[in-house]
């Protein structure tokens, strides 16, 4: 994770904040529970992460018009810019990791990580 951490430190976000921004960038506005599931975060942790992202101007919150009890979280232009500026570096880091591991070991790693994620279901 150290290469990713360096990139994220330069961007001014944590690993968890990056995951939240990536989810919102890829899937669009959504409620906190859906973000927590897709970013593999506990909801109480996500609450703190969203507050930090909002303080930095990377996300906004608004009430869902169809269900006023729900919030909808949206990445701002600034938040999407963080992803756009760093996406090539992120892909390069992941490509380098895959090359170092080899395709077979990389696939085993991905399978194991997916199994770990599924344990929460």
ABEGO torsion letter per residue (X at the ends): XAAAAAAAAAAGBBAAAAAAAAAAAAAEBBBAAAAAAAAGBBAAAAAAAAAAAAAAGABBBBBBAABAABBBBBBBAAAAAAAAAAAAAAAAAAAAAAAAAEAAAAAAAAAAAAAAAAAAX
